[in-house]
């Protein structure tokens, strides 16, 4: 075994052990994966399932009868029932990264338990990856990436108190992360990262929330994170069903959801049935290259987001944010980011499928990029059936102006690039609450002629990986 692969194995195993150790009580409580069906309630002559009591501690019981599913979607409270989500009168399945929403029908994998007065849920995964990025600018690398998240909720006065803790051992990759053709954003060792994806910070989220119900279907909430995620963009790729299976970040990550790790976030919002409006004050500067520490909280940027779940199968959002000096190497350049997205999830028999369409635009103010505007589009989907087979794909088209460093004749020019990735995972149980997945993916690119000499005529990239996933 190569030293690199050996180190990756140690890192991944450590990540899984740390994840399982976060909540020993969780393994004692079985969890049933749940999803809200799209079909109408059964005819009256058919026997209806009993309606369970919904706990004020929202994650303790999330099994809803069809009648309750529709009532919760409409934002209606029943006598003796209170809001099941951390942030409002909606199913817990609606809540994704930060304060973002996914469709109510999205299944929620995880192990449920208790931690003092809090009802908890633990989920996470560890990937062992062999990555071979093709073409002259591609590289090979063995590494591991991981994520573990523990969240909980409890009664507190008139509302619900929640917490979210998420960690990653990605910093063990090194400051330069892993090779990923056409990826740009952030820096390491004083240089812009090009054709590489930076590692996540060890602390991905340390956040608390408090939500108070009002009237019969409304709630007001606050969310504080250090780090956390502001109200900007769709749910981050690792927290939406269509993006979870894919072990690589989108090349449009810094147009859509790169603010998911922000050191200093304060969000306030109101939800009413299927609608939510919220605003955030947060730190515009992205995390620095020291991925183990806490960065300065500046609260110099702001954003707003409008979300709408018109049915259990849909989640729509539009958002806009003003980011002050987000890039370490361009301190005089601010960004205005605008995003819109639509997520559709449907359960068909023993299969779950989801599709996400997202668009993002970065407009630059100040510095060498003053007045420039760049767009990114993403379409991704995933289908998982029988908890065994997962097929996933992602197509992107992004305008990039950082593919060539200063001194290169193509420096500072904007190129529209495309990428298509297709992959598959086969999963099987290996221990209680742990499943092993064996997968792979291949990526092809659509490149302008001007950059083909640098990237090759038809580069192809591949990944092979093994995944340990915490689940019910």
SULLIN-V301162 format. One record per pair of residues at least 4 apart in sequence whose C-alpha atoms are under 6 Angstrom apart, sorted by sequence separation. I is the first residue (numbers start at 1). GAP is how many residues later the second one is. D is the distance in Angstrom with one decimal. If there is no record, write none. Layout:
[[I,GAP,D] [I,GAP,D]]
This chain:
[[64,4,5.7] [68,4,5.9] [72,4,5.7] [96,4,5.4] [114,4,5.8] [134,4,4.7] [156,4,5.6] [173,4,5.5] [187,4,5.4] [214,4,5.1] [253,4,5.7] [254,4,4.9] [271,4,5.5] [347,4,5.8] [366,4,4.5] [385,4,5.6] [452,4,4.9] [64,5,5.8] [71,5,5.3] [83,5,5.7] [85,5,5.5] [96,5,5.4] [114,5,4.7] [133,5,4.4] [155,5,4.9] [156,5,5.8] [187,5,4.3] [213,5,5.7] [214,5,5.5] [238,5,5.9] [253,5,5.5] [271,5,4.1] [309,5,5.5] [347,5,4.5] [364,5,6.0] [365,5,4.6] [384,5,5.6] [406,5,5.5] [430,5,5.5] [452,5,5.4] [83,6,4.3] [85,6,5.5] [95,6,4.9] [114,6,5.5] [133,6,5.2] [154,6,5.7] [187,6,5.0] [213,6,4.1] [237,6,5.0] [238,6,4.7] [270,6,5.7] [309,6,4.5] [325,6,5.0] [364,6,5.2] [365,6,5.9] [384,6,4.3] [405,6,5.5] [429,6,4.2] [84,7,5.7] [85,7,4.4] [94,7,5.3] [113,7,5.1] [132,7,6.0] [154,7,5.4] [212,7,5.4] [270,7,5.7] [346,7,5.5] [364,7,5.5] [383,7,5.5] [404,7,4.8] [428,7,5.5] [94,8,5.1] [112,8,5.6] [132,8,4.4] [153,8,5.5] [212,8,5.4] [269,8,5.6] [308,8,5.2] [325,8,5.4] [345,8,5.7] [364,8,5.4] [383,8,5.4] [428,8,5.5] [94,9,5.6] [112,9,4.4] [131,9,5.5] [153,9,4.2] [184,9,5.9] [211,9,5.6] [269,9,3.9] [307,9,5.7] [325,9,4.7] [345,9,4.2] [363,9,5.8] [382,9,5.6] [427,9,5.4] [94,10,4.5] [111,10,5.4] [131,10,5.3] [152,10,5.6] [184,10,4.9] [211,10,4.1] [268,10,5.6] [307,10,4.3] [324,10,4.7] [344,10,5.5] [363,10,4.4] [382,10,4.2] [427,10,4.1] [93,11,5.3] [110,11,6.0] [111,11,5.2] [152,11,5.4] [183,11,6.0] [210,11,5.6] [268,11,5.7] [306,11,5.6] [323,11,5.8] [344,11,5.3] [362,11,5.7] [381,11,5.7] [401,11,5.5] [426,11,5.3] [110,12,5.4] [130,12,4.6] [151,12,5.5] [176,12,5.9] [183,12,4.7] [210,12,5.5] [267,12,5.6] [306,12,5.6] [323,12,5.1] [343,12,5.7] [362,12,5.4] [381,12,5.5] [401,12,5.3] [425,12,5.9] [426,12,5.3] [93,13,5.9] [110,13,4.6] [129,13,5.7] [151,13,4.4] [175,13,5.8] [182,13,5.0] [183,13,5.6] [209,13,5.5] [267,13,4.2] [305,13,5.8] [343,13,4.4] [361,13,5.6] [380,13,5.6] [401,13,4.2] [425,13,5.4] [51,14,5.4] [75,14,5.8] [129,14,5.5] [181,14,4.4] [209,14,4.3] [266,14,5.5] [283,14,5.9] [305,14,4.2] [322,14,4.7] [342,14,5.8] [361,14,4.4] [380,14,4.1] [400,14,5.4] [425,14,4.1] [129,15,5.9] [150,15,5.2] [180,15,5.0] [208,15,5.8] [266,15,5.4] [283,15,5.0] [304,15,5.6] [321,15,5.7] [342,15,5.4] [360,15,5.7] [379,15,5.8] [400,15,5.3] [424,15,5.4] [128,16,4.7] [149,16,5.6] [179,16,6.0] [180,16,4.6] [208,16,5.5] [265,16,6.0] [283,16,4.5] [304,16,5.7] [321,16,5.2] [341,16,5.6] [360,16,5.2] [379,16,5.2] [399,16,5.6] [424,16,5.8] [444,16,5.0] [127,17,5.4] [149,17,4.2] [179,17,4.3] [180,17,5.9] [207,17,5.5] [265,17,4.4] [282,17,4.3] [283,17,5.5] [284,17,5.3] [303,17,5.6] [320,17,5.6] [341,17,4.2] [359,17,5.7] [378,17,5.9] [399,17,4.4] [423,17,5.5] [443,17,5.7] [72,18,5.5] [127,18,5.3] [148,18,5.6] [178,18,5.5] [207,18,4.0] [264,18,5.4] [281,18,5.6] [283,18,5.8] [303,18,3.9] [320,18,4.4] [340,18,5.8] [359,18,4.6] [378,18,4.6] [398,18,5.6] [423,18,3.9] [443,18,5.1] [126,19,6.0] [148,19,5.5] [178,19,5.4] [206,19,5.6] [264,19,5.5] [282,19,5.2] [302,19,5.7] [319,19,5.8] [340,19,5.4] [358,19,5.9] [377,19,5.6] [398,19,5.5] [422,19,5.5] [442,19,5.7] [126,20,4.3] [147,20,5.8] [177,20,5.5] [206,20,5.5] [281,20,5.7] [282,20,5.9] [302,20,5.5] [319,20,5.3] [339,20,5.6] [358,20,5.2] [377,20,5.2] [397,20,5.7] [422,20,5.7] [442,20,4.4] [125,21,5.7] [147,21,4.6] [177,21,4.4] [206,21,5.5] [207,21,6.0] [236,21,5.2] [281,21,4.4] [301,21,5.6] [318,21,5.7] [339,21,4.3] [357,21,5.8] [376,21,5.8] [397,21,4.4] [421,21,5.6] [441,21,5.7] [125,22,5.6] [146,22,5.3] [176,22,5.8] [177,22,4.8] [205,22,4.9] [280,22,5.4] [301,22,5.0] [318,22,4.3] [338,22,5.6] [357,22,4.6] [376,22,4.2] [396,22,5.5] [421,22,4.2] [441,22,5.3] [124,23,5.2] [146,23,5.8] [205,23,4.9] [233,23,5.4] [280,23,5.2] [301,23,5.7] [317,23,5.6] [338,23,5.2] [356,23,5.7] [396,23,5.3] [420,23,5.5] [440,23,5.4] [124,24,4.2] [233,24,5.4] [279,24,5.6] [317,24,5.5] [337,24,5.6] [356,24,5.4] [375,24,5.6] [395,24,5.8] [420,24,5.4] [440,24,4.3] [41,25,5.8] [124,25,5.9] [145,25,5.1] [279,25,4.3] [316,25,5.8] [337,25,4.7] [355,25,5.7] [374,25,5.5] [395,25,4.5] [419,25,5.8] [439,25,5.9] [56,26,5.6] [58,26,4.1] [123,26,5.5] [278,26,5.8] [316,26,4.5] [336,26,5.7] [355,26,4.2] [394,26,5.8] [419,26,4.5] [439,26,5.4] [54,27,5.5] [58,27,5.6] [122,27,5.7] [278,27,5.6] [315,27,5.8] [336,27,5.0] [354,27,5.5] [394,27,5.2] [418,27,5.5] [122,28,4.6] [171,28,5.7] [277,28,5.9] [315,28,5.1] [335,28,5.5] [354,28,5.6] [393,28,5.5] [418,28,4.6] [438,28,4.6] [121,29,5.8] [170,29,5.3] [277,29,4.7] [314,29,5.7] [335,29,4.7] [353,29,5.6] [393,29,4.3] [417,29,5.8] [437,29,5.6] [121,30,5.5] [170,30,5.6] [276,30,5.9] [314,30,4.7] [334,30,5.8] [353,30,4.2] [392,30,5.9] [417,30,5.2] [437,30,4.8] [120,31,5.5] [229,31,4.5] [276,31,5.1] [313,31,5.5] [334,31,5.1] [352,31,5.7] [392,31,5.3] [436,31,5.6] [120,32,4.1] [229,32,5.8] [263,32,6.0] [275,32,5.8] [313,32,5.0] [333,32,5.6] [352,32,5.3] [391,32,6.0] [436,32,4.7] [119,33,5.3] [169,33,5.8] [228,33,5.6] [229,33,5.9] [264,33,4.7] [275,33,4.6] [333,33,4.6] [351,33,5.5] [391,33,4.6] [435,33,5.7] [118,34,5.5] [119,34,5.5] [168,34,4.7] [227,34,5.9] [228,34,5.3] [263,34,5.5] [274,34,5.5] [332,34,5.9] [333,34,5.1] [351,34,3.9] [390,34,5.6] [435,34,5.2] [118,35,5.1] [167,35,5.2] [227,35,5.1] [230,35,5.9] [274,35,4.8] [332,35,5.5] [350,35,5.7] [390,35,5.1] [434,35,5.5] [118,36,4.8] [167,36,4.8] [227,36,4.2] [350,36,5.6] [389,36,5.9] [434,36,4.7] [167,37,5.2] [226,37,4.9] [227,37,5.7] [228,37,5.8] [389,37,5.0] [433,37,5.5] [434,37,5.9] [166,38,5.3] [226,38,4.8] [388,38,5.6] [433,38,4.9] [166,39,4.8] [225,39,5.9] [284,39,4.6] [388,39,4.6] [433,39,5.2] [165,40,5.3] [225,40,5.0] [284,40,4.9] [285,40,5.7] [286,40,5.4] [165,41,4.8] [224,41,5.6] [285,41,3.9] [164,42,5.9] [224,42,4.7] [284,42,5.0] [164,43,5.2] [223,43,5.8] [163,44,5.7] [223,44,5.0] [163,45,4.3] [222,45,5.6] [162,46,5.6] [222,46,4.4] [162,47,4.9] [221,47,5.8] [161,48,5.9] [221,48,5.5] [161,49,4.6] [220,49,5.9] [231,49,5.8] [160,50,5.6] [220,50,4.5] [230,50,5.6] [160,51,5.3] [219,51,5.7] [159,52,5.4] [219,52,5.4] [159,53,4.3] [218,53,5.6] [218,54,4.4] [217,55,5.8] [217,56,5.8] [204,57,5.6] [60,59,5.6] [59,60,5.8] [183,68,5.0] [36,69,4.3] [35,70,4.6] [35,71,5.7] [35,72,4.9] [34,73,5.3] [231,73,5.9] [231,74,5.6] [33,75,5.9] [86,76,6.0] [31,80,5.8] [31,81,5.7] [29,83,5.6] [29,84,5.2] [26,85,5.7] [26,86,5.1] [233,86,5.9] [26,87,3.6] [232,87,5.5] [25,88,5.5] [25,89,6.0] [201,90,4.4] [202,90,5.4] [57,96,5.7] [57,97,4.9] [188,101,5.7] [256,104,5.3] [255,105,5.0] [233,106,5.5] [242,112,5.2] [242,113,5.7] [12,114,5.6] [171,120,5.7] [87,124,5.2] [252,124,5.7] [19,129,5.3] [88,131,5.2] [98,131,4.9] [12,132,5.6] [8,135,4.7] [100,135,5.5] [8,136,5.0] [5,137,5.4] [97,138,5.5] [77,139,5.6] [242,139,4.6] [76,140,5.8] [242,140,4.7] [76,141,5.0] [75,142,4.4] [97,142,6.0] [75,198,3.9] [74,199,5.3] [105,207,5.4] [104,208,4.7] [105,208,5.6] [103,209,5.6] [103,210,5.2] [103,211,4.9] [103,212,4.9] [102,213,5.3] [137,318,5.8] [136,319,5.6] [135,320,5.4] [135,321,5.3] [135,324,4.8] [134,325,5.1] [134,326,5.0] [134,327,4.7] [133,328,4.3] [132,329,5.7] [132,330,5.4] [131,332,4.6] [130,333,5.7] [130,334,5.3] [129,335,5.9] [129,336,4.4] [128,337,5.4] [128,338,5.2] [127,339,5.7] [127,340,4.5] [126,341,5.6] [126,342,5.2] [125,343,5.5] [125,344,4.3] [124,345,6.0] [124,346,5.4] [123,347,5.3] [111,360,6.0] [110,361,4.5] [111,361,5.2] [109,362,5.2] [110,362,5.2] [31,441,5.2]]
